[in-house]
Amino acid sequence: MPLTPLDIHNKEFARRIRGYDEDEVNEFLDQVIKDYEAVIRENKELSSQLLSVQEKLDHFANIEETLSKTIIVAQEAADEVKNNSKKEAQLIVKEAEKNADRIVNEALSKSRKISLEVEELKKQASIYRARFRTLVEAQLELLSVDGWEALENREQEVREREREMKEIY
């Protein structure tokens, strides 16, 4: 067990003839006591400072560990958000591709229908033109034939027959 200043102060030495000067020894012991007390005080202060620094170090180590865990959790969350965003983007792209394919297919189908309708209309227009041409040509032929005289002659013949019929009846 270490010595205390009180142990040094209370230490008694045996007396002998021709021993050391008692006052000088007491003075020296007083000086040792003061220095020893100063060393003990300094040791206590340093121990107290060491304890305080150790507490701070533990506190900062705890903060560092917490920050490290927080950073890891944040990084994992960011990675998860990033992965989810990629998956969502892929789903959106796939959906857009499906919609684009559907729209293209619908457009092709409508284009085919319109093409068939145009061909049908062309056929009908061709038939109409042919019939109209035939009608116009027939009318022109009627106009160009001496049909008017024949009609007048027929009209006269019809009148004469009517008279004859009236005479008979």
RAPEVEN-V478758 format. One record per residue. N is the residue number from 1. SS is DSSP state (helix for helix, strand for strand, loop for the rest). Layout:
BEGIN
n;ss
N;SS
N;SS
END
This chain:
BEGIN
n;ss
1;loop
2;loop
3;loop
4;loop
5;helix
6;helix
7;helix
8;helix
9;helix
10;helix
11;loop
12;loop
13;loop
14;loop
15;loop
16;loop
17;loop
18;loop
19;loop
20;loop
21;loop
22;helix
23;helix
24;helix
25;helix
26;helix
27;helix
28;helix
29;helix
30;helix
31;helix
32;helix
33;helix
34;helix
35;helix
36;helix
37;helix
38;helix
39;helix
40;helix
41;helix
42;helix
43;helix
44;helix
45;helix
46;helix
47;helix
48;helix
49;helix
50;helix
51;helix
52;helix
53;helix
54;helix
55;helix
56;helix
57;helix
58;helix
59;helix
60;helix
61;helix
62;helix
63;helix
64;helix
65;helix
66;helix
67;helix
68;helix
69;helix
70;helix
71;helix
72;helix
73;helix
74;helix
75;helix
76;helix
77;helix
78;helix
79;helix
80;helix
81;helix
82;helix
83;helix
84;helix
85;helix
86;helix
87;helix
88;helix
89;helix
90;helix
91;helix
92;helix
93;helix
94;helix
95;helix
96;helix
97;helix
98;helix
99;helix
100;helix
101;helix
102;helix
103;helix
104;helix
105;helix
106;helix
107;helix
108;helix
109;helix
110;helix
111;helix
112;helix
113;helix
114;helix
115;helix
116;helix
117;helix
118;helix
119;helix
120;helix
121;helix
122;helix
123;helix
124;helix
125;helix
126;helix
127;helix
128;helix
129;helix
130;helix
131;helix
132;helix
133;helix
134;helix
135;helix
136;helix
137;helix
138;helix
139;helix
140;helix
141;helix
142;helix
143;helix
144;helix
145;loop
146;loop
147;helix
148;helix
149;helix
150;helix
151;helix
152;helix
153;helix
154;helix
155;helix
156;helix
157;helix
158;helix
159;helix
160;helix
161;helix
162;helix
163;helix
164;helix
165;helix
166;helix
167;helix
168;helix
169;loop
END
